[in-house]
Amino acid sequence: MASLIRDRDGEGYSGSLVQAIKFDGETPGGKVVGHEPIVGCCLKVGTMTVGMFTTRDWWMTTPITEIISETEEEVRFRTGNSTYTLKK
């Protein structure tokens, strides 16, 4: 199960759903273009079903501006306003 963690405060979400979403202005809600961080896309991490014990089902970043580092276990990346770590 993947975990998305915002570096500055530890906020984020864990789940089996990982989607790179490209907002092109044509597809309502954006288009899923991958399942890992991609520059220019937002990253959404969450659950496939409605969260039963929480008030949210997913976390989505603003568009990714830079991939800082990548290993087999995790990817660190920067958005316009935050730095995140995705643990695979």
Backbone as a printed PyTorch tensor [residue, N CA C, xyz], in Angstrom:
tensor([[[  0.8430,  -1.1680,   0.0000],
         [  0.0000,   0.0000,   0.0000],
         [  0.8970,   1.2430,   0.0000]],

        [[  0.5630,   2.2170,  -0.8280],
         [  1.3530,   3.4360,  -0.9670],
         [  1.0020,   4.4430,   0.1300]],

        [[  1.9760,   5.2820,   0.4900],
         [  1.7720,   6.3670,   1.4430],
         [  2.3080,   7.6470,   0.8440]],

        [[  1.4870,   8.6870,   0.8410],
         [  1.8890,  10.0110,   0.3840],
         [  2.0080,  10.8960,   1.6120]],

        [[  3.1910,  11.4930,   1.8090],
         [  3.4460,  12.2840,   3.0150],
         [  3.9850,  13.6550,   2.6150]],

        [[  3.3310,  14.7110,   3.0990],
         [  3.8330,  16.0690,   2.8800],
         [  4.9320,  16.3180,   3.9000]],

        [[  6.1050,  16.6930,   3.4350],
         [  7.2850,  16.7960,   4.2920],
         [  7.1310,  17.7950,   5.4310]],

        [[  6.5110,  18.9460,   5.1950],
         [  6.5130,  20.0080,   6.2140],
         [  5.6920,  19.6800,   7.4560]],

        [[  4.6640,  18.8380,   7.3390],
         [  3.8200,  18.5830,   8.5060],
         [  3.3840,  17.1170,   8.6650]],

        [[  3.8200,  16.2450,   7.7840],
         [  3.4840,  14.8270,   7.9100],
         [  2.0770,  14.4670,   7.4630]],

        [[  1.3230,  15.4520,   6.9580],
         [ -0.0250,  15.1730,   6.4560],
         [  0.0550,  14.3610,   5.1680]],

        [[ -1.0190,  13.6790,   4.8410],
         [ -1.0660,  12.8890,   3.6260],
         [ -2.1010,  11.7920,   3.7380]],

        [[ -1.8800,  10.7310,   2.9880],
         [ -2.8500,   9.6480,   2.9640],
         [ -2.1750,   8.3750,   2.4950]],

        [[ -2.7520,   7.2350,   2.8460],
         [ -2.2670,   5.9300,   2.4020],
         [ -3.4000,   5.1900,   1.7060]],

        [[ -3.0460,   4.3910,   0.7190],
         [ -4.0630,   3.6050,   0.0500],
         [ -3.4980,   2.8570,  -1.1400]],

        [[ -4.3120,   2.0070,  -1.7080],
         [ -3.8850,   1.1990,  -2.8420],
         [ -4.0640,   1.9230,  -4.1730]],

        [[ -4.7790,   3.0480,  -4.1770],
         [ -5.0250,   3.8220,  -5.3940],
         [ -3.9620,   4.9070,  -5.5390]],

        [[ -3.1860,   4.8570,  -6.6250],
         [ -2.1930,   5.8860,  -6.9320],
         [ -2.4130,   6.2780,  -8.3870]],

        [[ -2.7350,   7.5660,  -8.6180],
         [ -3.0180,   8.0330,  -9.9700],
         [ -2.3240,   9.3550, -10.2430]],

        [[ -1.6600,   9.4390, -11.3960],
         [ -1.1460,  10.7130, -11.8990],
         [ -2.2420,  11.2660, -12.7960]],

        [[ -2.7370,  12.4580, -12.4710],
         [ -3.8790,  13.0220, -13.1830],
         [ -3.4550,  14.2970, -13.9040]],

        [[ -3.7320,  14.3290, -15.2000],
         [ -3.4310,  15.4890, -16.0480],
         [ -4.7150,  16.2510, -16.3050]],

        [[ -4.7290,  17.5200, -15.9370],
         [ -5.8780,  18.3750, -16.1960],
         [ -5.6080,  19.1370, -17.4910]],

        [[ -6.3510,  18.7860, -18.5330],
         [ -6.1170,  19.3690, -19.8560],
         [ -7.1970,  20.3590, -20.2760]],

        [[ -8.1970,  20.5670, -19.4460],
         [ -9.2730,  21.4710, -19.7760],
         [-10.3650,  20.8480, -20.6250]],

        [[-10.1320,  19.6500, -21.1150],
         [-11.1130,  18.9660, -21.9560],
         [-11.8320,  17.8430, -21.2210]],

        [[-11.1290,  17.1440, -20.3560],
         [-11.6910,  16.0140, -19.6380],
         [-12.1170,  16.4600, -18.2440]],

        [[-13.4240,  16.4490, -17.9400],
         [-13.8640,  16.8290, -16.5900],
         [-13.2090,  15.9370, -15.5400]],

        [[-12.6310,  16.5300, -14.5240],
         [-11.9830,  15.7560, -13.4710],
         [-10.5810,  15.3040, -13.8240]],

        [[-10.1110,  15.6240, -15.0160],
         [ -8.7690,  15.2370, -15.4330],
         [ -8.7140,  13.8300, -15.9940]],

        [[ -7.5500,  13.4900, -16.5360],
         [ -7.3360,  12.1800, -17.1590],
         [ -6.1960,  11.4610, -16.4400]],

        [[ -6.4230,  10.2160, -16.0680],
         [ -5.3780,   9.4070, -15.4400],
         [ -4.3720,   9.0220, -16.5260]],

        [[ -3.1020,   9.4140, -16.3240],
         [ -2.0670,   9.1460, -17.3170],
         [ -0.9540,   8.2380, -16.7860]],

        [[ -1.0580,   7.8100, -15.5430],
         [ -0.0470,   6.9290, -14.9660],
         [ -0.3470,   6.6420, -13.5100]],

        [[  0.5750,   5.8980, -12.8960],
         [  0.3780,   5.4730, -11.5040],
         [  1.6190,   5.7380, -10.6570]],

        [[  2.3170,   6.8110, -10.9900],
         [  3.4770,   7.2660, -10.2340],
         [  3.6070,   8.7680, -10.4690]],

        [[  4.4030,   9.4780,  -9.6810],
         [  4.5450,  10.9200,  -9.8800],
         [  5.0900,  11.2520, -11.2700]],

        [[  4.4360,  12.2170, -11.9460],
         [  4.8390,  12.6770, -13.2770],
         [  4.8160,  14.2050, -13.2550]],

        [[  5.8980,  14.8210, -13.7160],
         [  5.9670,  16.2870, -13.7670],
         [  4.8060,  16.8040, -14.6250]],

        [[  4.1020,  17.8180, -14.1110],
         [  2.9690,  18.4100, -14.8050],
         [  1.6290,  17.8210, -14.4150]],

        [[  1.6540,  16.7340, -13.6530],
         [  0.4180,  16.0720, -13.2220],
         [  0.2290,  16.2200, -11.7130]],

        [[ -1.0200,  16.0930, -11.2690],
         [ -1.3260,  16.0050,  -9.8450],
         [ -1.2370,  14.5330,  -9.4540]],

        [[ -0.8750,  14.2460,  -8.2220],
         [ -0.8310,  12.8620,  -7.7530],
         [ -1.9340,  12.6520,  -6.7280]],

        [[ -2.7400,  11.6310,  -6.9650],
         [ -3.8490,  11.2870,  -6.0760],
         [ -3.5670,   9.9270,  -5.4500]],

        [[ -3.6370,   9.8670,  -4.1280],
         [ -3.4420,   8.6120,  -3.3940],
         [ -4.6540,   8.4140,  -2.5010]],

        [[ -5.2130,   7.2200,  -2.5230],
         [ -6.3830,   6.9640,  -1.6980],
         [ -6.8380,   5.5270,  -1.7500]],

        [[ -8.1180,   5.3570,  -1.4870],
         [ -8.7000,   4.0240,  -1.4700],
         [ -9.6870,   3.8720,  -2.6230]],

        [[ -9.9050,   2.6530,  -3.0410],
         [-10.8410,   2.3650,  -4.1230],
         [-12.2920,   2.4610,  -3.6440]],

        [[-12.4850,   2.3350,  -2.3470],
         [-13.8290,   2.3750,  -1.7780],
         [-13.9490,   3.5460,  -0.8240]],

        [[-15.1310,   3.8570,  -0.4220],
         [-15.3640,   4.9550,   0.5210],
         [-14.7160,   4.6340,   1.8590]],

        [[-14.0120,   5.6200,   2.4220],
         [-13.3800,   5.4300,   3.7280],
         [-14.4190,   5.2390,   4.8190]],

        [[-14.2900,   4.1850,   5.5730],
         [-15.2820,   3.8780,   6.5970],
         [-14.9890,   4.5550,   7.9300]],

        [[-13.7130,   4.8240,   8.1930],
         [-13.3520,   5.3500,   9.5030],
         [-12.6780,   6.7110,   9.4240]],

        [[-12.8680,   7.4170,   8.3210],
         [-12.2450,   8.7170,   8.1360],
         [-13.1740,   9.6240,   7.3420]],

        [[-12.9080,  10.9140,   7.3960],
         [-13.7470,  11.8710,   6.6800],
         [-13.2690,  12.1000,   5.2530]],

        [[-12.1580,  11.5020,   4.8690],
         [-11.6720,  11.6560,   3.4930],
         [-11.2890,  10.3060,   2.9120]],

        [[-11.3290,  10.2450,   1.5890],
         [-11.0410,   8.9960,   0.8800],
         [ -9.7490,   9.0540,   0.0820]],

        [[ -9.1810,  10.2430,  -0.0950],
         [ -7.9670,  10.4000,  -0.8800],
         [ -7.2990,  11.7410,  -0.5950]],

        [[ -6.0850,  11.8880,  -1.0930],
         [ -5.3220,  13.1320,  -1.0070],
         [ -4.7690,  13.3850,  -2.3990]],

        [[ -4.9060,  14.6280,  -2.8830],
         [ -4.3650,  14.9660,  -4.1870],
         [ -3.4900,  16.2070,  -4.0820]],

        [[ -2.3160,  16.1360,  -4.6960],
         [ -1.3770,  17.2540,  -4.6890],
         [ -1.7450,  18.2520,  -5.7880]],

        [[ -1.1350,  19.4110,  -5.7380],
         [ -1.1670,  20.3260,  -6.8680],
         [ -0.1880,  19.7780,  -7.9110]],

        [[ -0.1240,  20.3500,  -9.1160],
         [  0.7570,  19.7900, -10.1490],
         [  2.2240,  19.6850,  -9.7090]],

        [[  2.8340,  18.5830, -10.0700],
         [  4.2310,  18.3030,  -9.7290],
         [  5.1350,  19.1310, -10.6270]],

        [[  6.1080,  19.8090, -10.0080],
         [  7.0370,  20.6510, -10.7590],
         [  8.4130,  20.0170, -10.9180]],

        [[  8.7690,  19.0770, -10.0170],
         [ 10.1100,  18.4930, -10.0540],
         [ 10.1380,  17.1600,  -9.3180]],

        [[ 10.8000,  16.1760,  -9.9050],
         [ 11.1020,  14.9200,  -9.2050],
         [ 12.4730,  15.1300,  -8.5740]],

        [[ 12.5470,  15.0810,  -7.2520],
         [ 13.7920,  15.3470,  -6.5340],
         [ 14.6860,  14.1120,  -6.5150]],

        [[ 14.0940,  12.9790,  -6.1610],
         [ 14.8570,  11.7260,  -6.1100],
         [ 13.9010,  10.5550,  -6.2540]],

        [[ 14.4500,   9.4320,  -6.7070],
         [ 13.6180,   8.2450,  -6.8860],
         [ 14.4440,   6.9920,  -6.6220]],

        [[ 13.9080,   6.1370,  -5.7610],
         [ 14.4960,   4.8260,  -5.5140],
         [ 13.3930,   3.7950,  -5.7170]],

        [[ 13.7260,   2.5580,  -5.5340],
         [ 12.7370,   1.4940,  -5.6580],
         [ 11.6550,   1.6020,  -4.5780]],

        [[ 12.0100,   2.1610,  -3.4210],
         [ 11.0840,   2.2500,  -2.2840],
         [ 10.2780,   3.5410,  -2.2280]],

        [[ 10.8350,   4.6730,  -2.7440],
         [ 10.1350,   5.9380,  -2.5990],
         [ 10.5180,   6.9420,  -3.6770]],

        [[  9.6380,   7.9400,  -3.8500],
         [  9.8810,   9.0510,  -4.7680],
         [  9.6550,  10.3430,  -3.9920]],

        [[ 10.6260,  11.2570,  -4.0380],
         [ 10.4610,  12.5860,  -3.4430],
         [ 10.2400,  13.5530,  -4.5900]],

        [[  9.2370,  14.4350,  -4.4200],
         [  8.9360,  15.3910,  -5.4780],
         [  8.4180,  16.6910,  -4.9000]],

        [[  8.4460,  17.7160,  -5.7510],
         [  8.0400,  19.0520,  -5.3540],
         [  6.8440,  19.4800,  -6.2030]],

        [[  5.9010,  20.1640,  -5.5590],
         [  4.7850,  20.7870,  -6.2580],
         [  4.9980,  22.2960,  -6.1630]],

        [[  4.0190,  23.0830,  -6.5990],
         [  4.1560,  24.5250,  -6.5200],
         [  4.2470,  25.0570,  -5.1010]],

        [[  3.7510,  24.3010,  -4.1180],
         [  3.7400,  24.8230,  -2.7510],
         [  4.2010,  23.8340,  -1.6850]],

        [[  4.5880,  22.6210,  -2.0500],
         [  4.9860,  21.6330,  -1.0390],
         [  5.9970,  20.6410,  -1.6040]],

        [[  6.6260,  19.9150,  -0.6930],
         [  7.4880,  18.7920,  -1.0500],
         [  6.8730,  17.5370,  -0.4330]],

        [[  6.8200,  16.4510,  -1.2090],
         [  6.1770,  15.2110,  -0.7820],
         [  7.1110,  14.0180,  -0.9340]],

        [[  6.8150,  12.9760,  -0.1880],
         [  7.4490,  11.6740,  -0.3500],
         [  6.3500,  10.6600,  -0.5900]],

        [[  6.4620,   9.9100,  -1.6740],
         [  5.5770,   8.7980,  -1.9570],
         [  6.3280,   7.5150,  -1.6410]],

        [[  5.8690,   6.8100,  -0.6090],
         [  6.4580,   5.5080,  -0.2780],
         [  5.6380,   4.4490,  -0.9970]],

        [[  6.3140,   3.6890,  -1.8490],
         [  5.6280,   2.7060,  -2.6980],
         [  5.2090,   1.4710,  -1.9370]]])
